[in-house]
Amino acid sequence: MESPYTFDASNSRRVLEVNGVTAVPTNKVYIGTGALYLCSLYLYSRKFLRVDGNAVTACAFAGASLPAAYSYARFFLSDPETEAALINNAKEGN
């Protein structure tokens, strides 16, 4: 099986490209997290907050849905090979 990584000529442990794309961090996960979080808050406020008006449960939902939104966004939008390359480059001292 062929390696998806392209390594630097001067430092053979530093990754330059993953599958032909430069190994740089992207904001896809954070943008997806924000979109999913705002959508869930909007839907919660339309379905539940408008009916009962309970601020305590609304705050609990807002606090609990942010980690869930991040987890879903990271699972669906993150590339494990690029993430591994970034962790490797950070350990190499960039």
N, C-alpha and C positions, 0 to 999 in steps of 0.2 A: 504494500500500500504506500502511496506517495504522501510525503509530508505536505501539509497545507501551508507551512511557514517558509518564508524567505529570510535568511539570516544575514546579518551584517558581515562584510568581508573583514573588517578590522577586529570585530569582537564576535566570535562565532556563536556566542550564547545570547546575543541581542536580536530580537525579532523585528524585522522591518515591515514585512507584509504578511497578511493572512489571506489566503486564497486570491492573491493578486490585488488586494485592497490594503492601503496603508493602515498599520495598527495604531489607531488613535481612538481615544474614548469618544463616544457619541452621546447625544442627549435624548435618544429615542426612549429610553426607559423613564427618564424624568418627565418628558412630555406626555408619555402614555400614562404615567402615574397621576399626573395632574388632571388629565382629561377624564380618566376613570374615577378619580376621587370627586371631581366636581359633578360629574354625571350622577354618581351615587348619592351625593348630598342633595342634588336637585330632585331626584326621584324620591328620596326619603322625605324631603320637605313637602312634596306634592301628595304623597300617599299617607304618611303617618303624622307629621308635625302639624299639618293643617287640621287634622281631625282632633287630636288630643292636646296639642300645644304644650307638651311636657318638655321643658328645656333640659332637664337632667338626662333623659333618654336621648335627646338630640345631641347633647355633648358627648355622651357615651358612644353613640353611633359614629360621630365625627372622629373621635379618638381611635376607635377600633377599626374604622374603615380605611384609614391612611396606610397602616402596615399591610393590610390585605390588598389594597390597590397597588402598592409597590411590589408585593410578591407576584401578583398576576402580571403586571407589566414586565417585571424582570424575567418571568418564565417565558412569556410569549415574544418579547422584543429583544432579548439579550442573545448575543452570539457567544457560546461557550469557548470557542477557539480564540476569538479576539480577546475575551476576558482573560483567558490563560496567558496570552501573549503580553497583555498589559501588566499582569501580576509578575510575570517573568522579567519584563523590562524594569519594573519598579525594584525588584530584588537585585537586578544587575546594576542599579545606580543610574539608569537611563543613559 
